[in-house]
């Protein structure tokens, strides 16, 4: 092969352009590294980027680690979810810990309620996995969880409204107030009366079953008095009235959070329809068409894959 001077000059120019592109991308990466990951997620959550859907992992990665465990949360962070959902209970000596049920029977090696034990006593027990087998994992405190999640992922406290003010104190202590979403399926007037002194200091998300009578009045009250950043909407059908109320929330400027965990939460557009029936467009796709910003799922890996293929998640 004969290499001409012209070819050498072309190759030199090509290599220089390639080097400049690499340097440009490196500089962009440095800018991103300057922000913690949760800042990027918060900007998407609070901003107006319609081209990125946030994935919420239900009870973290409960399929591969004990639900509400530190390992389940670590797994969720590693897979790239934007928010993990957790539940809170309080021990006999006043610590907030992660627990979904009213008793520890299903998820721990002990029996009874969280409030029957001190934190030290609970730490002597072990969490069970999804098959009911004992693991090496211990029940985590809310403070331990927020320290783990700090700068990495947002947190959605589902069952935890009873500890609203205590949770706020832990969020302040760990510097994670803007990283956590508290919620309740209660009217604005009650939430304001019970937690008015901290309500405006936190991200609060009302949970509204839009299939129930009177749902619109509850939505209107929140929009008028609080202007929430997001609403969690539940519906067991996908008829015109449900879609009208979803649009009303969307038009208010609030983000929409929808559960696709099982059919009764999302009008039949659930995870299993996406995965087992192989109808992701009729499931997650339909939900996205309603203007949803956050999807809570039991299939985070597959939902992330679907969104990336649609250009809706990096």
VMD Tcl script that draws the C-alpha trace (Angstrom):
set ca {
  {0.00 0.00 0.00}
  {1.32 3.46 -0.95}
  {0.72 6.10 1.75}
  {0.66 9.55 0.15}
  {1.33 12.86 1.88}
  {-2.32 13.74 1.40}
  {-3.40 10.58 3.24}
  {-1.02 11.36 6.11}
  {-2.41 14.88 6.41}
  {-5.96 13.57 6.39}
  {-5.12 11.03 9.10}
  {-3.48 13.74 11.20}
  {-6.54 16.01 10.95}
  {-8.81 13.07 11.77}
  {-6.76 12.16 14.85}
  {-6.83 15.78 16.06}
  {-10.61 15.97 15.72}
  {-10.93 12.67 17.54}
  {-8.67 13.93 20.34}
  {-10.69 17.15 20.68}
  {-13.92 15.12 20.90}
  {-12.44 12.90 23.63}
  {-11.30 15.95 25.60}
  {-14.74 17.56 25.21}
  {-16.50 14.44 26.50}
  {-14.01 14.17 29.34}
  {-14.72 17.76 30.38}
  {-18.46 17.07 30.26}
  {-17.94 14.06 32.49}
  {-16.02 16.19 34.97}
  {-18.93 18.62 35.11}
  {-21.34 15.77 35.84}
  {-19.03 14.30 38.47}
  {-19.13 17.71 40.14}
  {-22.79 17.05 40.92}
  {-23.87 14.11 43.02}
  {-26.26 11.78 41.27}
  {-29.23 12.75 43.39}
  {-28.92 16.38 42.25}
  {-29.44 15.24 38.66}
  {-32.48 13.20 39.77}
  {-33.90 16.13 41.74}
  {-33.52 18.41 38.74}
  {-35.50 15.94 36.66}
  {-38.10 15.52 39.40}
  {-38.60 19.22 40.04}
  {-37.87 20.50 36.53}
  {-39.72 20.30 33.23}
  {-37.84 17.60 31.32}
  {-40.56 15.53 29.60}
  {-37.99 13.22 28.02}
  {-36.92 11.39 31.17}
  {-39.12 9.11 33.25}
  {-38.03 8.38 36.81}
  {-38.06 4.79 38.05}
  {-39.15 4.04 41.63}
  {-38.20 0.62 42.98}
  {-40.91 -0.83 45.26}
  {-39.45 -1.95 48.61}
  {-36.10 -1.51 46.88}
  {-34.81 -4.69 45.17}
  {-36.93 -7.16 47.13}
  {-36.65 -9.89 44.50}
  {-32.91 -10.28 45.10}
  {-32.49 -9.17 48.73}
  {-34.73 -8.88 51.80}
  {-37.28 -6.12 51.34}
  {-36.53 -2.85 53.11}
  {-32.91 -3.92 53.68}
  {-29.69 -1.98 53.07}
  {-28.65 -4.61 50.52}
  {-31.89 -4.18 48.58}
  {-31.25 -0.44 48.46}
  {-27.60 -0.93 47.40}
  {-28.81 -3.18 44.58}
  {-31.32 -0.55 43.45}
  {-28.66 2.16 43.39}
  {-26.35 -0.10 41.38}
  {-29.02 -0.84 38.76}
  {-29.65 2.89 38.26}
  {-33.11 3.52 39.71}
  {-34.01 7.09 40.66}
  {-35.97 6.48 43.84}
  {-36.43 3.65 46.35}
  {-39.66 3.10 48.28}
  {-39.45 2.21 51.98}
  {-41.73 1.83 55.02}
  {-41.25 2.94 58.63}
  {-42.11 1.68 62.10}
  {-40.86 2.81 65.55}
  {-39.11 0.66 68.14}
  {-39.90 0.53 71.85}
  {-37.00 2.90 72.51}
  {-37.99 5.39 69.81}
  {-35.87 4.52 66.77}
  {-37.38 4.62 63.28}
  {-36.63 1.40 61.40}
  {-37.66 -0.05 58.05}
  {-40.64 -2.39 58.21}
  {-43.74 -2.74 56.05}
  {-46.02 -5.01 58.07}
  {-47.60 -4.36 61.46}
  {-45.67 -7.38 62.73}
  {-42.17 -8.72 62.06}
  {-43.43 -12.29 61.59}
  {-43.20 -12.42 57.79}
  {-39.92 -10.59 57.24}
  {-37.80 -11.33 60.34}
  {-36.80 -14.30 62.47}
  {-38.76 -13.00 65.47}
  {-42.44 -12.62 66.30}
  {-44.59 -9.66 67.32}
  {-44.55 -5.95 66.52}
  {-41.60 -3.60 66.07}
  {-42.76 -1.54 69.03}
  {-42.45 -4.62 71.27}
  {-38.66 -4.52 70.95}
  {-35.75 -2.15 71.44}
  {-33.46 -1.49 68.50}
  {-30.73 -3.59 70.12}
  {-33.13 -6.52 70.46}
  {-34.23 -6.24 66.83}
  {-30.60 -6.14 65.71}
  {-30.06 -9.61 67.24}
  {-32.63 -10.99 64.76}
  {-32.17 -11.44 61.03}
  {-34.24 -10.49 57.99}
  {-35.85 -13.16 55.82}
  {-35.70 -13.19 52.03}
  {-38.69 -13.47 49.68}
  {-38.79 -17.25 50.19}
  {-39.01 -16.83 53.96}
  {-35.45 -18.01 54.62}
  {-33.15 -16.43 57.19}
  {-30.40 -14.19 55.80}
  {-27.39 -12.41 57.30}
  {-29.08 -9.03 57.02}
  {-30.30 -6.93 59.96}
  {-33.17 -4.47 60.15}
  {-31.87 -0.99 59.24}
  {-32.72 2.29 60.90}
  {-34.11 5.17 58.87}
  {-30.95 7.12 59.67}
  {-28.74 4.32 58.32}
  {-30.80 4.26 55.14}
  {-30.60 8.01 54.57}
  {-26.83 7.96 55.13}
  {-26.54 5.19 52.54}
  {-28.78 7.00 50.03}
  {-27.23 10.44 50.52}
  {-26.11 11.83 47.18}
  {-27.10 8.64 45.34}
  {-30.86 8.12 45.10}
  {-34.12 9.70 46.25}
  {-36.28 8.00 48.88}
  {-40.06 7.60 48.94}
  {-41.48 6.94 52.42}
  {-44.73 5.07 51.86}
  {-45.95 3.79 55.24}
  {-44.49 6.42 57.54}
  {-46.90 9.32 57.87}
  {-47.36 8.60 61.60}
  {-43.71 9.58 62.09}
  {-43.73 12.65 59.87}
  {-42.01 15.05 62.30}
  {-39.57 12.45 63.64}
  {-38.57 11.55 60.09}
  {-38.00 15.23 59.35}
  {-35.55 15.49 62.26}
  {-33.54 12.58 60.88}
  {-33.55 14.12 57.41}
  {-32.22 17.36 58.88}
  {-29.54 15.47 60.82}
  {-28.36 13.58 57.73}
  {-28.66 16.55 55.36}
  {-31.18 14.75 53.14}
  {-34.38 16.81 53.52}
  {-34.64 17.51 49.78}
  {-33.88 13.89 48.95}
  {-36.94 12.34 50.59}
  {-40.63 12.32 49.61}
  {-43.20 11.86 52.38}
  {-46.80 11.01 51.51}
  {-50.27 10.20 52.82}
  {-53.71 9.34 51.46}
  {-55.36 12.02 53.59}
  {-57.09 15.33 52.79}
  {-55.02 18.51 52.89}
  {-56.86 19.94 55.90}
  {-55.89 17.02 58.14}
  {-52.27 16.91 56.97}
  {-51.95 20.66 57.52}
  {-53.48 20.48 60.99}
  {-51.24 17.60 62.07}
  {-47.96 18.58 60.42}
  {-48.27 22.21 59.36}
  {-44.99 23.23 60.97}
  {-42.93 20.87 58.80}
  {-45.21 20.36 55.79}
  {-43.72 23.24 53.82}
  {-40.16 22.20 54.66}
  {-40.38 18.80 53.01}
  {-41.42 17.27 49.70}
  {-44.94 16.02 50.40}
  {-46.92 13.94 47.91}
  {-50.68 13.36 48.38}
  {-51.97 9.92 47.44}
  {-55.35 10.14 45.68}
  {-57.54 7.28 44.50}
  {-59.12 9.00 41.50}
  {-61.62 6.16 41.06}
  {-63.33 7.10 44.33}
  {-66.13 9.58 44.81}
  {-64.90 12.95 46.03}
  {-61.40 12.57 44.64}
  {-61.58 15.80 42.62}
  {-62.39 17.89 45.69}
  {-59.31 16.51 47.48}
  {-57.16 17.25 44.43}
  {-58.54 20.80 44.20}
  {-57.83 21.46 47.87}
  {-54.20 20.40 47.53}
  {-53.70 22.39 44.33}
  {-55.21 25.50 45.93}
  {-53.45 25.39 49.30}
  {-50.20 23.44 48.88}
  {-49.36 23.12 45.18}
  {-47.60 19.75 45.69}
  {-44.58 18.88 43.56}
  {-46.24 15.55 42.76}
  {-49.41 13.50 43.22}
  {-49.54 9.73 43.52}
  {-52.65 8.66 41.62}
  {-54.40 5.30 42.04}
  {-57.20 4.01 39.80}
  {-58.79 0.62 39.17}
  {-60.12 1.53 35.72}
  {-58.85 3.69 32.88}
  {-62.12 5.28 31.79}
  {-62.74 8.88 30.65}
  {-63.32 10.28 34.15}
  {-60.05 8.81 35.44}
  {-58.16 10.17 32.46}
  {-59.78 13.59 32.96}
  {-58.57 13.77 36.56}
  {-55.08 12.61 35.58}
  {-54.97 15.40 33.01}
  {-56.21 17.90 35.58}
  {-53.31 17.06 37.88}
  {-50.87 17.20 34.96}
  {-52.20 20.61 33.86}
  {-51.70 21.95 37.40}
  {-47.95 21.58 36.93}
  {-47.57 18.77 39.47}
  {-45.68 15.61 38.56}
  {-47.65 12.36 38.35}
  {-46.56 9.23 40.25}
  {-48.26 5.98 39.22}
  {-47.85 2.46 40.61}
  {-47.70 -0.36 38.08}
  {-47.34 -3.01 40.80}
  {-50.70 -4.71 40.17}
  {-53.79 -4.03 37.99}
  {-56.02 -2.38 40.62}
  {-53.51 0.43 41.14}
  {-53.22 1.48 37.50}
  {-56.35 0.48 35.62}
  {-54.83 -2.77 34.35}
  {-51.60 -1.28 32.98}
  {-49.37 -3.20 35.38}
  {-45.90 -4.75 35.45}
  {-47.09 -8.29 34.81}
  {-48.96 -7.16 31.72}
  {-45.72 -5.64 30.48}
  {-43.56 -8.65 31.32}
  {-45.67 -11.80 31.42}
  {-48.12 -10.83 28.67}
  {-45.30 -9.10 26.76}
  {-47.37 -5.93 26.33}
  {-45.04 -3.18 27.59}
  {-46.55 -0.51 25.32}
  {-50.04 -1.27 26.65}
  {-48.68 -1.18 30.20}
  {-45.78 1.20 30.81}
  {-46.32 2.89 27.45}
  {-49.95 3.74 28.26}
  {-48.93 5.14 31.63}
  {-46.26 7.32 30.03}
  {-48.83 8.67 27.54}
  {-50.83 10.04 30.49}
  {-47.96 12.39 31.30}
  {-46.50 10.37 34.16}
  {-43.12 11.40 35.57}
  {-42.54 8.63 38.13}
  {-43.38 4.94 37.77}
  {-43.19 2.69 40.81}
  {-42.45 -0.86 39.76}
  {-41.61 -4.35 40.97}
  {-39.66 -4.88 37.72}
  {-37.07 -2.07 37.86}
  {-34.45 -3.69 35.61}
  {-36.94 -4.40 32.83}
  {-38.61 -0.99 33.13}
  {-35.21 0.73 32.92}
  {-34.43 -1.30 29.82}
  {-37.75 -0.34 28.24}
  {-37.25 3.35 28.98}
  {-33.70 3.36 27.63}
  {-34.90 1.79 24.39}
  {-37.47 4.59 24.13}
  {-34.87 7.27 24.89}
  {-36.61 8.10 28.18}
  {-33.80 7.23 30.59}
  {-30.06 7.66 30.25}
}
mol new
graphics top color blue
foreach p $ca { graphics top sphere $p radius 0.5 }
foreach p [lrange $ca 0 end-1] q [lrange $ca 1 end] { graphics top cylinder $p $q radius 0.2 }
display resetview
